Amino acid sequence: MHTGVIELFLDNHAEAAVRDLWATLSRLLGTPRLDAYGMRPHVTVLASSQLHTYALRPLLSAIAATTAPFEISFATAATFLARDGIVFLAPTPTLALLQIQQTLYQAVVATGMSVGSHYTPETWIPHCTLAVGLTDAQTARAIAICREYVVAIYGRIVALGAVDIRPEQPYERYVLSLCGGAGPSSP
């Protein structure tokens, strides 16, 4: 099954800090790093099996061209209550973060594509995934590791992009720098 995801990308400094945390969690928990799956540090904005990211490229390009980079900070490590073994950093909500998510949501829905129920402006939990597929014990340990190794991560959102996730296939991703920003390169 295909899943389309729209993501916000961090500046190089914040991305490196998240990658360091991925490495620490991997080493201490004995789990694979997320970049082993082709992921890069990001804030997930929208996701759905109905998102066809290739068709959204012109729309996303227009939004990126009119959106300035903005500050972001992560001072909370958390997990979803669904017991899905996901641990994430939660960004401090800012008006800029909430506005870009709402803009992207409204623009995508206007195309007729549906968005997953966890990604409406009313239900969205902004997150930067740190680990997936953890047991309950690993989840608790991951939160403790975050509390021990990270005070906070500060940076900027400098790009938005989209990725198509298909089982057993590499990610297909493209990245668009935000207006006036020097966005990260696509790996």
Kinemage of the C-alpha trace (Angstrom):
@kinemage 1
@onewidth
@group {chain A} dominant
@subgroup {mainchain}
@vectorlist {calphas} color= white
{ca met a 1} P 0.000 0.000 0.000
{ca his a 2} L 1.170 3.515 -0.821
{ca thr a 3} L 1.299 6.373 1.692
{ca gly a 4} L 1.949 9.948 0.676
{ca val a 5} L 3.491 12.224 3.301
{ca ile a 6} L 4.138 15.964 3.342
{ca glu a 7} L 7.037 16.951 5.570
{ca leu a 8} L 8.775 20.073 6.860
{ca phe a 9} L 12.574 19.922 6.894
{ca leu a 10} L 14.973 21.340 9.457
{ca asp a 11} L 18.059 23.455 8.936
{ca asn a 12} L 21.387 21.614 8.893
{ca his a 13} L 22.180 22.277 12.574
{ca ala a 14} L 18.835 20.992 13.890
{ca glu a 15} L 18.897 18.072 11.450
{ca ala a 16} L 22.343 17.063 12.729
{ca ala a 17} L 21.103 17.224 16.339
{ca val a 18} L 18.183 14.909 15.519
{ca arg a 19} L 20.484 12.524 13.623
{ca asp a 20} L 22.764 12.436 16.687
{ca leu a 21} L 19.759 11.536 18.832
{ca trp a 22} L 18.783 8.807 16.335
{ca ala a 23} L 22.306 7.382 16.666
{ca thr a 24} L 22.188 7.511 20.468
{ca leu a 25} L 18.795 5.787 20.597
{ca ser a 26} L 19.938 3.150 18.125
{ca arg a 27} L 23.109 2.441 20.084
{ca leu a 28} L 21.435 2.289 23.510
{ca leu a 29} L 18.262 0.454 22.433
{ca gly a 30} L 19.796 -1.844 19.826
{ca thr a 31} L 17.339 -0.690 17.153
{ca pro a 32} L 17.963 0.494 13.582
{ca arg a 33} L 18.480 4.198 12.953
{ca leu a 34} L 15.661 5.817 10.997
{ca asp a 35} L 18.054 6.925 8.266
{ca ala a 36} L 18.600 3.202 7.611
{ca tyr a 37} L 15.024 3.285 6.279
{ca gly a 38} L 15.759 6.290 4.057
{ca met a 39} L 14.199 8.780 6.463
{ca arg a 40} L 15.597 12.191 7.276
{ca pro a 41} L 14.670 14.387 10.239
{ca his a 42} L 11.407 16.187 9.589
{ca val a 43} L 8.100 17.296 11.047
{ca thr a 44} L 5.248 15.293 9.556
{ca val a 45} L 2.486 17.612 8.340
{ca leu a 46} L 0.059 15.419 6.375
{ca ala a 47} L -0.177 11.733 5.517
{ca ser a 48} L -2.665 9.530 3.698
{ca ser a 49} L -2.918 6.681 1.241
{ca gln a 50} L -4.883 9.169 -0.873
{ca leu a 51} L -2.039 11.712 -1.157
{ca his a 52} L -0.449 11.515 -4.568
{ca thr a 53} L 2.624 13.632 -4.037
{ca tyr a 54} L 3.666 13.791 -7.677
{ca ala a 55} L 0.363 15.474 -8.544
{ca leu a 56} L 0.852 17.903 -5.639
{ca arg a 57} L 4.261 19.181 -6.767
{ca pro a 58} L 2.986 22.393 -8.442
{ca leu a 59} L 0.805 23.172 -5.425
{ca leu a 60} L 3.613 22.509 -2.945
{ca ser a 61} L 6.022 24.555 -5.056
{ca ala a 62} L 3.641 27.535 -4.954
{ca ile a 63} L 3.243 27.263 -1.176
{ca ala a 64} L 7.005 26.954 -0.647
{ca ala a 65} L 7.604 30.020 -2.828
{ca thr a 66} L 5.387 32.172 -0.602
{ca thr a 67} L 6.353 30.792 2.817
{ca ala a 68} L 9.326 32.167 4.724
{ca pro a 69} L 11.537 29.918 6.863
{ca phe a 70} L 10.571 29.998 10.536
{ca glu a 71} L 11.920 29.102 13.947
{ca ile a 72} L 11.200 25.754 15.570
{ca ser a 73} L 12.149 24.266 18.902
{ca phe a 74} L 11.802 20.800 20.382
{ca ala a 75} L 11.702 20.504 24.171
{ca thr a 76} L 9.355 17.534 24.604
{ca ala a 77} L 9.826 13.821 23.942
{ca ala a 78} L 6.610 11.813 23.754
{ca thr a 79} L 4.858 8.749 22.433
{ca phe a 80} L 1.436 8.179 20.941
{ca leu a 81} L -0.999 6.321 23.203
{ca ala a 82} L -1.791 3.832 20.424
{ca arg a 83} L 1.083 1.592 21.592
{ca asp a 84} L 2.567 1.670 18.128
{ca gly a 85} L 6.098 1.941 19.485
{ca ile a 86} L 6.730 5.427 18.123
{ca val a 87} L 8.741 7.962 20.104
{ca phe a 88} L 8.981 11.522 18.835
{ca leu a 89} L 10.081 15.035 19.617
{ca ala a 90} L 7.150 17.420 19.830
{ca pro a 91} L 7.845 20.915 18.561
{ca thr a 92} L 6.632 23.862 20.566
{ca pro a 93} L 3.519 25.024 18.686
{ca thr a 94} L 3.999 28.394 17.033
{ca leu a 95} L 1.671 30.405 14.868
{ca ala a 96} L 3.943 29.833 11.848
{ca leu a 97} L 3.908 26.044 12.349
{ca leu a 98} L 0.143 25.893 12.798
{ca gln a 99} L -0.457 28.190 9.818
{ca ile a 100} L 1.667 26.190 7.366
{ca gln a 101} L -0.055 22.967 8.420
{ca gln a 102} L -3.482 24.534 7.945
{ca thr a 103} L -2.462 26.049 4.594
{ca leu a 104} L -1.178 22.705 3.333
{ca tyr a 105} L -4.237 20.852 4.650
{ca gln a 106} L -6.690 23.254 2.999
{ca ala a 107} L -4.774 23.243 -0.285
{ca val a 108} L -4.586 19.444 -0.457
{ca val a 109} L -8.248 18.954 0.474
{ca ala a 110} L -9.213 21.511 -2.203
{ca thr a 111} L -7.659 19.187 -4.810
{ca gly a 112} L -10.107 16.446 -3.807
{ca met a 113} L -7.484 14.290 -2.097
{ca ser a 114} L -8.324 13.109 1.383
{ca val a 115} L -6.028 13.443 4.361
{ca gly a 116} L -5.706 10.976 7.236
{ca ser a 117} L -7.920 11.717 10.228
{ca his a 118} L -4.874 12.339 12.447
{ca tyr a 119} L -3.773 15.206 10.201
{ca thr a 120} L -6.688 17.636 10.220
{ca pro a 121} L -5.854 21.013 11.809
{ca glu a 122} L -8.006 20.030 14.812
{ca thr a 123} L -6.345 16.637 15.414
{ca trp a 124} L -2.765 17.065 14.176
{ca ile a 125} L 0.010 16.322 16.652
{ca pro a 126} L 3.182 17.891 15.264
{ca his a 127} L 6.049 15.443 15.616
{ca cys a 128} L 9.588 14.598 14.578
{ca thr a 129} L 9.856 10.806 14.737
{ca leu a 130} L 12.826 9.422 16.671
{ca ala a 131} L 12.134 5.682 16.768
{ca val a 132} L 9.499 3.224 15.534
{ca gly a 133} L 8.493 -0.330 16.346
{ca leu a 134} L 9.596 -0.184 19.969
{ca thr a 135} L 8.330 -2.453 22.718
{ca asp a 136} L 6.723 -0.820 25.760
{ca ala a 137} L 9.992 -1.198 27.691
{ca gln a 138} L 12.021 0.317 24.827
{ca thr a 139} L 9.527 3.176 24.544
{ca ala a 140} L 9.959 4.030 28.231
{ca arg a 141} L 13.745 3.762 27.896
{ca ala a 142} L 13.745 5.960 24.776
{ca ile a 143} L 11.881 8.722 26.624
{ca ala a 144} L 14.371 8.435 29.493
{ca ile a 145} L 17.292 8.624 27.039
{ca cys a 146} L 15.840 11.779 25.488
{ca arg a 147} L 15.482 13.350 28.917
{ca glu a 148} L 19.084 12.417 29.737
{ca tyr a 149} L 20.766 13.431 26.469
{ca val a 150} L 18.737 16.359 25.141
{ca val a 151} L 17.875 19.656 26.774
{ca ala a 152} L 16.224 21.137 23.693
{ca ile a 153} L 16.836 21.407 19.959
{ca tyr a 154} L 16.474 24.790 18.295
{ca gly a 155} L 16.442 25.445 14.585
{ca arg a 156} L 14.467 26.602 11.610
{ca ile a 157} L 12.089 25.023 9.159
{ca val a 158} L 13.736 25.762 5.818
{ca ala a 159} L 12.007 23.472 3.325
{ca leu a 160} L 8.947 21.394 2.680
{ca gly a 161} L 8.758 18.226 0.721
{ca ala a 162} L 6.828 15.120 -0.022
{ca val a 163} L 7.632 11.468 0.062
{ca asp a 164} L 5.883 8.410 -1.288
{ca ile a 165} L 6.285 5.405 0.949
{ca arg a 166} L 5.750 1.990 -0.576
{ca pro a 167} L 6.566 -1.303 1.114
{ca glu a 168} L 9.852 -2.834 0.004
{ca gln a 169} L 10.787 0.196 -2.122
{ca pro a 170} L 13.109 3.153 -1.478
{ca tyr a 171} L 11.519 6.456 -0.588
{ca glu a 172} L 10.777 8.809 -3.438
{ca arg a 173} L 11.281 12.329 -2.116
{ca tyr a 174} L 11.587 15.863 -3.356
{ca val a 175} L 12.367 18.980 -1.367
{ca leu a 176} L 11.443 22.612 -2.017
{ca ser a 177} L 13.268 25.407 -0.210
{ca leu a 178} L 11.023 27.927 1.454
{ca cys a 179} L 10.993 31.483 0.097
{ca gly a 180} L 14.319 33.124 0.901
{ca gly a 181} L 15.642 30.020 2.608
{ca ala a 182} L 18.596 27.859 1.810
{ca gly a 183} L 16.923 24.527 2.203
{ca pro a 184} L 18.682 21.235 2.776
{ca ser a 185} L 19.574 19.149 -0.208
{ca ser a 186} L 17.686 15.995 -1.010
{ca pro a 187} L 19.633 12.911 0.055
